[in-house]
Amino acid sequence: MHVDKSLGGIEMLRKVWAYVFVTTREPRRVVQSIRKIRGVVKADALFGTPDIIVLVEGSDIGTMDTVIDKIALVPEGSSD
């Protein structure tokens, strides 16, 4: 974790962000499950390919990768 104190003593926490593209047969159901994962900022179903776009946030790349791994484990057709 990196804390930047360069703004007049105000601590700013730097975060890493990634857009994740998901292809699935059940975008409406899968997006509901993805939205429940901690670290997911936003998830939306799309028309066309990819089926879902997800904005992921983490305090570092390792944390962000953990969130992406959880997205990959969401089963097709899951809504929990």
N, CA and C of each residue as an Amber inpcrd file, in Angstrom:
protein
   240
   0.8420000  -1.1590000   0.0000000   0.0000000   0.0000000   0.0000000
   0.8940000   1.2300000   0.0000000   0.5210000   2.2130000  -0.7840000
   1.3020000   3.4350000  -0.8740000   0.4290000   4.6060000  -0.4490000
   0.9130000   5.3900000   0.4830000   0.2000000   6.5850000   0.9190000
   0.9870000   7.7880000   0.4420000   0.3320000   8.6610000  -0.2870000
   0.9620000   9.8630000  -0.8100000   0.5970000  11.0330000   0.1020000
   1.5960000  11.6400000   0.7310000   1.3550000  12.7530000   1.6540000
   1.7300000  14.0940000   1.0320000   1.7520000  14.1910000  -0.2620000
   2.2420000  15.3890000  -0.9250000   1.2130000  16.5140000  -1.0300000
  -0.0070000  16.2970000  -0.6410000  -1.0370000  17.3250000  -0.7830000
  -1.2820000  18.0320000   0.5520000  -0.3070000  18.8030000   0.9990000
  -0.4660000  19.6060000   2.1980000  -0.7610000  18.7940000   3.4440000
  -0.1520000  17.6370000   3.5740000  -0.3720000  16.8090000   4.7510000
  -1.6100000  15.9330000   4.6670000  -2.3900000  16.0400000   3.6010000
  -3.5720000  15.2030000   3.4160000  -3.1150000  13.8620000   2.8600000
  -3.5030000  12.7850000   3.5260000  -3.1040000  11.4570000   3.0600000
  -4.0520000  10.9890000   1.9630000  -3.4830000  10.5930000   0.8510000
  -4.2620000  10.1000000  -0.2820000  -3.8710000   8.6430000  -0.5130000
  -4.8310000   7.7580000  -0.4890000  -4.5720000   6.3530000  -0.7240000
  -4.6720000   6.0940000  -2.2210000  -3.6360000   5.5410000  -2.7890000
  -3.6580000   5.2080000  -4.2160000  -4.2760000   3.8360000  -4.3940000
  -5.0960000   3.7150000  -5.4160000  -5.7390000   2.4410000  -5.7190000
  -5.4770000   2.0840000  -7.1690000  -5.6100000   0.8130000  -7.4650000
  -5.4850000   0.3580000  -8.8450000  -6.8650000  -0.0460000  -9.3300000
  -7.1020000   0.1530000 -10.6040000  -8.4030000  -0.0990000 -11.2210000
  -8.2060000  -0.9440000 -12.4690000  -9.2120000  -1.7510000 -12.7790000
  -9.1780000  -2.5330000 -14.0170000 -10.6010000  -2.7130000 -14.5290000
 -10.7270000  -2.7240000 -15.8350000 -11.9780000  -3.1190000 -16.4730000
 -11.8490000  -4.5900000 -16.8390000 -12.8500000  -5.3680000 -16.4820000
 -12.8520000  -6.8010000 -16.7540000 -14.0150000  -7.0930000 -17.6910000
 -13.7380000  -7.7990000 -18.7730000 -14.7700000  -8.1690000 -19.7400000
 -15.1380000  -9.6300000 -19.5230000 -16.4440000  -9.9030000 -19.4240000
 -16.9350000 -11.2430000 -19.1150000 -17.8490000 -11.7160000 -20.2350000
 -17.6480000 -12.9520000 -20.6510000 -18.5280000 -13.5900000 -21.6280000
 -19.2600000 -14.7210000 -20.9160000 -20.5770000 -14.7530000 -21.0550000
 -21.3930000 -15.7510000 -20.3730000 -22.6840000 -15.9730000 -21.1540000
 -23.3260000 -17.1070000 -20.8880000 -24.6270000 -17.3790000 -21.5130000
 -25.7690000 -16.7390000 -20.7450000 -25.5280000 -16.3660000 -19.4960000
 -26.5730000 -15.8110000 -18.6170000 -26.1350000 -14.4660000 -18.0330000
 -25.9840000 -13.4210000 -18.8530000 -25.4380000 -12.1670000 -18.3390000
 -26.2550000 -11.5250000 -17.2220000 -27.5600000 -11.5660000 -17.2940000
 -28.3770000 -10.9220000 -16.2570000 -28.1610000 -11.5620000 -14.8970000
 -28.1120000 -12.8670000 -14.8620000 -27.9050000 -13.5740000 -13.5850000
 -26.4750000 -13.4370000 -13.0860000 -25.5230000 -13.5880000 -13.9670000
 -24.1170000 -13.5300000 -13.5670000 -23.7540000 -12.1370000 -13.0650000
 -24.2510000 -11.0880000 -13.7110000 -23.9260000  -9.7280000 -13.2880000
 -24.4450000  -9.4530000 -11.8750000 -25.5670000 -10.0420000 -11.5020000
 -26.0900000  -9.8700000 -10.1420000 -25.1320000 -10.4700000  -9.1170000
 -24.5650000 -11.6270000  -9.4220000 -23.6010000 -12.2580000  -8.5200000
 -22.3000000 -11.4680000  -8.4500000 -21.8440000 -10.9950000  -9.5880000
 -20.5930000 -10.2420000  -9.6320000 -20.7090000  -8.9620000  -8.8100000
 -21.8400000  -8.3120000  -8.8520000 -22.0330000  -7.0640000  -8.0950000
 -21.8770000  -7.2560000  -6.5910000 -22.0380000  -8.4610000  -6.0910000
 -21.9390000  -8.7470000  -4.6520000 -20.5060000  -8.9700000  -4.1800000
 -19.5690000  -9.0550000  -5.1060000 -18.1750000  -9.3300000  -4.7620000
 -17.5090000  -8.0510000  -4.2740000 -16.8640000  -8.1450000  -3.1150000
 -16.1520000  -7.0020000  -2.5700000 -15.0040000  -6.6230000  -3.4980000
 -14.9060000  -5.3530000  -3.8340000 -13.8860000  -4.8710000  -4.7570000
 -14.4500000  -4.5580000  -6.1240000 -15.6820000  -4.9900000  -6.3770000
 -16.3610000  -4.6480000  -7.6270000 -17.0260000  -3.2880000  -7.4320000
 -16.6130000  -2.3170000  -8.2200000 -17.1560000  -0.9710000  -8.1280000
 -18.4610000  -0.8820000  -8.9140000 -18.4640000  -1.4810000 -10.1020000
 -19.6360000  -1.4290000 -10.9810000 -19.5990000  -2.6150000 -11.9230000
 -20.7560000  -3.1690000 -12.1960000 -20.8690000  -4.2680000 -13.1620000
 -22.1540000  -4.0780000 -13.9490000 -22.0500000  -4.1360000 -15.2660000
 -23.2060000  -3.9330000 -16.1300000 -23.2400000  -4.9590000 -17.2490000
 -24.4420000  -5.4450000 -17.5430000 -24.6470000  -6.3240000 -18.6940000
 -24.6860000  -5.4490000 -19.9480000 -24.1620000  -5.9710000 -21.0380000
 -24.0980000  -5.2350000 -22.3010000 -24.8320000  -5.9900000 -23.3910000
 -25.1370000  -5.2970000 -24.4700000 -25.6400000  -5.9500000 -25.6720000
 -24.4350000  -6.2470000 -26.5460000 -24.2850000  -7.4770000 -26.9630000
 -23.1440000  -7.8500000 -27.7960000 -22.0330000  -8.4580000 -26.9700000
 -20.8400000  -8.4700000 -27.5580000 -19.6880000  -9.0750000 -26.9130000
 -18.7350000  -7.9800000 -26.4700000 -18.2660000  -7.9700000 -25.2500000
 -18.5090000  -8.9230000 -24.1770000 -19.9160000  -8.7680000 -23.6100000
 -20.3250000  -9.7370000 -22.8150000 -21.6720000  -9.7190000 -22.2400000
 -21.7670000  -8.8410000 -20.9960000 -20.6470000  -8.7150000 -20.2720000
 -20.6150000  -7.9420000 -19.0240000 -19.3070000  -7.1600000 -18.9740000
 -19.3720000  -5.9450000 -18.4650000 -18.1620000  -5.1690000 -18.1690000
 -18.1770000  -4.8720000 -16.6730000 -17.0090000  -5.0390000 -16.0480000
 -16.8870000  -4.8760000 -14.6000000 -15.7380000  -3.9200000 -14.3060000
 -15.9770000  -2.9660000 -13.4200000 -14.9140000  -2.0980000 -12.9370000
 -14.4950000  -2.6170000 -11.5660000 -13.2040000  -2.9740000 -11.4550000
 -12.6510000  -3.5860000 -10.2470000 -11.6570000  -2.6080000  -9.6290000
 -11.6490000  -2.5660000  -8.2830000 -10.7510000  -1.6870000  -7.5560000
  -9.9980000  -2.4910000  -6.5010000  -8.7340000  -2.1330000  -6.3050000
  -7.9640000  -2.7710000  -5.2580000  -6.9150000  -1.8260000  -4.7180000
  -6.4090000  -2.1230000  -3.5340000  -5.3700000  -1.2850000  -2.9500000
  -4.0180000  -1.5240000  -3.6220000  -3.8880000  -2.6790000  -4.2820000
  -2.6820000  -3.0030000  -5.0420000  -3.0630000  -4.0480000  -6.0960000
  -2.1260000  -4.4090000  -6.9350000  -2.4190000  -5.3380000  -8.0240000
  -2.8170000  -6.7090000  -7.4900000  -2.2050000  -7.1530000  -6.4030000
  -2.5540000  -8.4530000  -5.8280000  -4.0010000  -8.5090000  -5.3550000
  -4.4380000  -7.4550000  -4.6860000  -5.8260000  -7.3890000  -4.2230000
  -6.7860000  -7.3750000  -5.4030000  -6.4400000  -6.6020000  -6.4100000
  -7.2790000  -6.5250000  -7.6040000  -7.3390000  -7.8850000  -8.3120000
  -6.2200000  -8.5810000  -8.3850000  -6.1990000  -9.9140000  -8.9990000
  -7.0890000 -10.8930000  -8.2350000  -7.1340000 -10.7790000  -6.9170000
  -7.9930000 -11.6410000  -6.1000000  -9.4660000 -11.4130000  -6.4630000
  -9.8400000 -10.1630000  -6.6550000 -11.2220000  -9.8470000  -7.0460000
 -11.5180000 -10.4390000  -8.4220000 -10.5930000 -10.3110000  -9.3430000
 -10.7790000 -10.8550000 -10.6930000 -10.9080000 -12.3750000 -10.6390000
 -10.1210000 -13.0250000  -9.7850000 -10.2300000 -14.4810000  -9.6220000
 -11.6150000 -14.8720000  -9.1120000 -12.1750000 -14.0920000  -8.1840000
 -13.5210000 -14.3690000  -7.6690000 -14.5700000 -14.2170000  -8.7700000
 -14.3780000 -13.2300000  -9.6510000 -15.3070000 -13.0630000 -10.7790000
 -15.2620000 -14.2960000 -11.6720000 -14.0660000 -14.7970000 -11.9350000
 -13.9140000 -15.9700000 -12.8080000 -14.5740000 -17.2150000 -12.2120000
 -14.7340000 -17.2590000 -10.8950000 -15.3300000 -18.4260000 -10.2360000
 -16.8550000 -18.3800000 -10.1560000 -17.4530000 -17.2550000 -10.5680000
 -18.9200000 -17.1690000 -10.5370000 -19.4890000 -18.1600000 -11.5430000
 -20.3320000 -19.0810000 -11.0890000 -20.8770000 -20.0960000 -12.0080000
 -21.8950000 -19.5040000 -12.9770000 -21.9900000 -20.1190000 -14.1350000
 -23.0050000 -19.7260000 -15.1320000 -24.3850000 -19.8440000 -14.5020000
 -25.1960000 -18.8610000 -14.7120000 -26.5740000 -18.9310000 -14.2420000
 -26.7340000 -18.6980000 -12.7560000 -25.6540000 -18.3290000 -12.0740000
 -25.7130000 -18.0980000 -10.6350000 -26.3630000 -16.7550000 -10.3380000
 -27.1140000 -16.6960000  -9.2520000 -27.6730000 -15.4150000  -8.8170000
 -27.4120000 -15.1970000  -7.3420000 -26.4240000 -15.9180000  -6.7720000
 -26.1000000 -15.6810000  -5.3550000 -24.6870000 -15.2910000  -5.1340000
